[in-house]
Amino acid sequence: MRDGNSTSGTEPAHRPADPARGEGEPGGVHVIVGADATRIVLSGEVDADLGTELQEATAAAENAGLPIEVDAHHVTFMDSSGVAFLARLSIRSQHRVRLLRVPPTVRFLLEVTRIGELIDVVDEPDGREFQPVAPDTLLS
């Protein structure tokens, strides 16, 4: 019997993405509702493949009604879908959105599109720790 993680002799083994070969890291979106803010953690390639997840994250953050922080530290690529997501968050949030630990590729997009004027870009989060309300508040 085979599980989803095993490979047969004819299937290639899973190998990590190789940017040199034009392969990128799959994107991810995680929403964590905290006591004082909602944190959305983005990772990998933030592109059209994450459209549904980005819409769900926007809705979850909006429903929480708390200030929104977006941690972009692990983003390796972002296209217009990611830029639109940030713009949508900034328009729908009752509070100014904070974008944390922005990599150079994302920072460039913020400058070119001027979305950076709608959100606060924070290189290092302040000393306070983010406290999730409960373990079951992680949405992904």
Sequence and secondary structure as in RCSB ss.txt:
>XXXX:A:sequence
MRDGNSTSGTEPAHRPADPARGEGEPGGVHVIVGADATRIVLSGEVDADLGTELQEATAAAENAGLPIEVDAHHV
TFMDSSGVAFLARLSIRSQHRVRLLRVPPTVRFLLEVTRIGELIDVVDEPDGREFQPVAPDTLLS
>XXXX:A:secstr
   TT   TTS       GGGT     EEEEEEBSS EEEEEEEEESGGGHHHHHHHHHHHHHHTS EEEEEEEE
EEE HHHHHHHHHHHHH SS  EEES  HHHHHHHHHH GGGTSEEESS  SS   BS GGGEE 
